[in-house]
Amino acid sequence: MGFLQRMKEKLTGKKDEEQLEQLEETNEADAIEDNAEIEESQAEETTKVIESVEKPVKEIVEEPEVIKEPVVEEALEELPTIVEEESETKEESEQKRHWFSPAAITEKFKHGLEKTRNSFSSKVNDLVARYRTVDEEFFEELEELLLQADVGFETVMQLIDELEMEVKRKNIKSTDGIQAVISEKLVEIYEQGEADITDLNMQPDGELTVILFVGVNGVGKTTTIGKLAHRFEQQGKKVMLAAGDTFRAGAIDQLQVWGDRVGVEVIKQSEGSDPAAVMYDAINAAKNRGADILICDTAGRLQNKVNLMNELQKVHRVIEREVPGAPHEVLLALDATTGQNALVQAKTFKEATKVTGIVLTKLDGTAKGGIVLAIRNQLHIPVKFVGLGEKMDDLQPFDAERYVYGLFADSLDKQIDELDE
């Protein structure tokens, strides 16, 4: 299946919607069965209540003051109202359905990458308009545009080489539709032949998943932790947070605010406490409370790289000792608006700890969204989540095809529409 056809499915969400509907039908059938059991059980309870009230009334007929009706009514009022619960469940289901719908997610990428698209894609469109044929000069100007978008020198060189080969292989002469060819090559370069690189390493049900967050102050790390906790909560997971940034003034309180907002427990100690001790307490609390996921915050401003490495290594040791194999994910939060500085930060943290994935925040606030490709190609670390706005559900799992679509949406939409004609 070609790139445009795959994007059409993600825009319409037909394939994924069918799977979602099948899942919901199964869940609905289970819910009906459960409710039938509840109704049957409650009917038995109601009968028992009525019998228990009527029996003494029959035995003590001579006492006229004993009135059975109010007692029965009071007992009936205590029973849960299934209709109300069903209504609430349906509303929540519809909200989650929209929140996770493929079309809505694709639209978020399109909206979140608007600044980059307005800057980069418009220039590519101008380039295509000026060059009616694909030649060496066309590729030279395209190379310059990609570098301006912070795609990175190595990635740009690789892309240009592969585009030139593809143009020769398919004998492409005209620039018409060249955006789709560029888009497909960008996706291939990002994925590097690896499947499911953006999936989180989640543990089986009944086992604790520990996610460690690292990153400098000011990149939106705490906010991202809160949004990720909300996402897991929406999926029915029991989540807890660990306030491991004990050095920055207000960091613990900030995480607590997010915990209260999302409705999850935050394990914390006083400011200046040992972060490793916080992790120890948090893991034990998570185990005792039967939590599914523990998300751990860490300090983002240490005096030098040596301190950073020592502190993170100590936290690592404590987590691994308490939960063998943990942390299951080490996510580095980076601010997309800082461009190439984000690469420098990523290299520093990669040396200090085993970073398994990047969370790129504020992608909606930059015109240089090409940094995603530079990080992936130079550091070989996948971007697992991106921040596409300020709303709670604007933190989305990274999808290379949706990302590239967001870069070229205006021109790709026309080509996708042509598939129906």
Secondary structure, 3 states (H helix, E strand, C coil): CCHHHHHHHHHHCHHHHHHHHHHHHHHHHHHHHHHHHHHHHHHHHHHHHHHHHHHHHHHCCCCCCCCHHHHHHHHHHCCCCHHHHHHHHHHHHHHHHHHHCHHHHHHHHHHHCHHHHHHHHHHHHHHHHHCCECCHHHHHHHHHHHHHCCCCHHHHHHHHHHHHHHHHHCCCCECCCHHHHHHHHHHHHHHCCCCCCCCCCCCCCCCCEEEEEECCCCCCHHHHHHHHHHHHHHCCCCEEEECCCCCCCCHHHHHHHHHHHHCCEEECCCCCCCHHHHHHHHHHHHHHCCCCEEEECCCCCCCCHHHHHHHHHHHHHHHHHHCCCCCCEEEEEEEHHHCHHHHHHHHHHHHHCCCCEEEEECHHHCCCCCHHHHHHHHHCCCEEEEECCCCHHHEEECCHHHHHHHHHHHHHHHHHHHCCC
